[in-house]
Amino acid sequence: MTDATLNALPIAASDELESPARRALRRLFKRKGAVAGLVVIATFVLLALFAPLIVPFDPIATSWSLVRKPPSALHWFGTDELGRDILARVVYGARASLLAGAISVGIALSIGVPLGLLSGYRGGFIDALISRITDAMLACPFLILAIALAAFLGPSLGNAMIAIGISATPIFVRLTRGQVMSVKVEDYVEAARAMGNPRWRIALFHILPNIMPALLVQATLSIAAAIIAEAALSFLGLGQQPPAPSWGSMLNAAQRFLTNAPWMAIWPGLAIFLVVLSFNLVGDGLRDALDPRER
Amino acid sequence: MLNFLARRIVQLIPTLFFVSVLIFSLQQLLPGDPALVMAGEERDPDVIAQIRQQYRLDQPVPVQYVYWIKGVLSGDFGESLRNKVSVRELIGQKLPVTMQLASMAIVIAFLIGIPAGIISAVKKGTAWDYGANLFALWGISTPNFWLGIMLIFLFSIKLGWLPASGYVPLTENWRASLSSTIMPAFVLGNAIAAILMRHTRSAMLQVLESDYVRTARAKGLSERSVILKHAMRNALTPIITLGALELGTLLSGAVLTEQIFSIPGFGKLIVDAVFNRDYAVVQGVVLVTATIYITLNLIADIAYVLVNPRLRA
């Protein structure tokens, strides 16, 4: 009992002194799932960056004497239908996946957030117009819209990223708009307006920083969805083009040789699963860490 | 209620209009001369002329849109350039297959997701809760095409229990039909089960803290009756409508799942159309999907009002 009262005070005091960002980080690091997720993501980022130093094999070098060999001491993950080392392809494939996750969410943020700010803050006709377009885009299921866009843009990793980015945009417009609507009636926004700040300044410097936590959580979860979407598009042949390695296209090839070479299907799928799981864990952790009700 | 309904339906009109503009403008993304791109490699002059005529490519874009939307409104989505079949006919053939798959998936999702959510809320903080949360995380993070491939490997190749691909219509042989669709339905249902579990859990946790549950407990009712009769009924109302909204996830998932299991449904139709550069089919499929989704949203909204007496007014 005395322990509890003794401990309660310093924690409360330190809570008030530290910045919100620091507090969120401290609380994030307390969550085992989120920390594990961060470690896995960091590992994959390092693998992607230093791929040539890590794997001794060329991911696109074919060898007819090594066609579909099971995992061995030399080729840990086995080889594929063209005799390429699967470990090398999984490691190099991380580049396409992570890049697609980051860039497509970057596209969605850079289009969605300004539109959401404009829509939520200005209101009126602009708001009605942006909201209806957002509704229309949200009415098309995410992956179907991405496939349709990628189909019309033409198959390439770059176009897949654009297609996924555009498909993910309406979520950010709607989230930003909703957040702006709830924040713009706060006293500090009123105060900023009373001081004669121009609208763009209030939107960028008073409203935007306050809606960052929600955007950060959504962005993290959207990276997970974008990585799955990239793998899906590559699986269908609309993303990364052969012979460049990508997890989705590796799975597509693997399905044809499932009877004779099941190892081809295990590793790329496991890689997608691990990375997506990690981003989901970090996203969930961030949501809890940034929730003001859970202090 | 009538007022609400009228307002909701009027709101749909601009949304549907923008959906149609969005889908129509997809063809503006085609690089170069759309007629040449749509005609494919052969560049048959007859086909090119037909495309120009069908899409009225010699007219300004807004005029093209008006012609296109006029056709769509009378049920004419154009003609598949590959099969020479009307897009409407193709969609009519494929939609029931996906509907069967989707219904089975929803049933599976509810059967797994709701009990898991209830158990994890009731046993909050225990190993059960932990396990159910792990299951949800797994369900959300597993790419459904990978799960599909792994299930084929296990149940078709290793154990030989289920067919790896193909589809038998329900009317032809219901047993064969079920065994050809159970794996893909599970793959689709699994992801939705995870989402339903999370929502059920948080709704149940909220309800379990409410006053009427405390009253029910204070009356001395058995825990079983408190949870099943008092808490669950109230917690599940929003969940049922949520199930309808997950249809978007379901249709997205169907694209890859049908591809993997070679099921000739809606999802496979769009993929084949993409490969064949059959753009009219792609547009038709997306438009129908969006319309179904919007309609289900409306039904879910109405159902929500109907089951919630406080909103009925």
Chai-1 contact restraints between the chains, C-beta under 6 A:
chainA,res_idxA,chainB,res_idxB,connection_type,confidence,min_distance_angstrom,max_distance_angstrom,comment,restraint_id
A,R132,B,P14,contact,1.0,0.0,6.0,A-B,restraint_1
A,R132,B,T15,contact,1.0,0.0,6.0,A-B,restraint_2
A,R132,B,F18,contact,1.0,0.0,6.0,A-B,restraint_3
A,I133,B,F18,contact,1.0,0.0,6.0,A-B,restraint_4
A,D135,B,T15,contact,1.0,0.0,6.0,A-B,restraint_5
A,A136,B,T15,contact,1.0,0.0,6.0,A-B,restraint_6
A,A136,B,F18,contact,1.0,0.0,6.0,A-B,restraint_7
A,A136,B,V19,contact,1.0,0.0,6.0,A-B,restraint_8
A,A136,B,L22,contact,1.0,0.0,6.0,A-B,restraint_9
A,A139,B,V19,contact,1.0,0.0,6.0,A-B,restraint_10
A,A139,B,A290,contact,1.0,0.0,6.0,A-B,restraint_11
A,A139,B,Y293,contact,1.0,0.0,6.0,A-B,restraint_12
A,A139,B,I294,contact,1.0,0.0,6.0,A-B,restraint_13
A,C140,B,V286,contact,1.0,0.0,6.0,A-B,restraint_14
A,C140,B,A290,contact,1.0,0.0,6.0,A-B,restraint_15
A,P141,B,G248,contact,1.0,0.0,6.0,A-B,restraint_16
A,P141,B,L251,contact,1.0,0.0,6.0,A-B,restraint_17
A,P141,B,S252,contact,1.0,0.0,6.0,A-B,restraint_18
A,F142,B,S252,contact,1.0,0.0,6.0,A-B,restraint_19
A,L143,B,S252,contact,1.0,0.0,6.0,A-B,restraint_20
A,I144,B,S252,contact,1.0,0.0,6.0,A-B,restraint_21
A,I144,B,V286,contact,1.0,0.0,6.0,A-B,restraint_22
A,I144,B,T289,contact,1.0,0.0,6.0,A-B,restraint_23
A,A148,B,L26,contact,1.0,0.0,6.0,A-B,restraint_24
A,A148,B,V282,contact,1.0,0.0,6.0,A-B,restraint_25
A,A148,B,V286,contact,1.0,0.0,6.0,A-B,restraint_26
A,A151,B,V274,contact,1.0,0.0,6.0,A-B,restraint_27
A,A151,B,V282,contact,1.0,0.0,6.0,A-B,restraint_28
A,F152,B,L26,contact,1.0,0.0,6.0,A-B,restraint_29
A,F152,B,L29,contact,1.0,0.0,6.0,A-B,restraint_30
A,F152,B,L30,contact,1.0,0.0,6.0,A-B,restraint_31
A,L153,B,L29,contact,1.0,0.0,6.0,A-B,restraint_32
A,I228,B,P143,contact,1.0,0.0,6.0,A-B,restraint_33
A,A231,B,P143,contact,1.0,0.0,6.0,A-B,restraint_34
A,A232,B,L256,contact,1.0,0.0,6.0,A-B,restraint_35
A,F235,B,F145,contact,1.0,0.0,6.0,A-B,restraint_36
A,L236,B,V271,contact,1.0,0.0,6.0,A-B,restraint_37
A,Q255,B,I149,contact,1.0,0.0,6.0,A-B,restraint_38
A,L258,B,F153,contact,1.0,0.0,6.0,A-B,restraint_39
A,T259,B,I157,contact,1.0,0.0,6.0,A-B,restraint_40
A,P262,B,F153,contact,1.0,0.0,6.0,A-B,restraint_41
A,A265,B,I149,contact,1.0,0.0,6.0,A-B,restraint_42
A,G269,B,W146,contact,1.0,0.0,6.0,A-B,restraint_43
A,I272,B,P143,contact,1.0,0.0,6.0,A-B,restraint_44
A,F273,B,S141,contact,1.0,0.0,6.0,A-B,restraint_45
A,F273,B,T142,contact,1.0,0.0,6.0,A-B,restraint_46
A,V276,B,S141,contact,1.0,0.0,6.0,A-B,restraint_47
A,L277,B,S141,contact,1.0,0.0,6.0,A-B,restraint_48
A,N280,B,I140,contact,1.0,0.0,6.0,A-B,restraint_49
A,N280,B,S141,contact,1.0,0.0,6.0,A-B,restraint_50
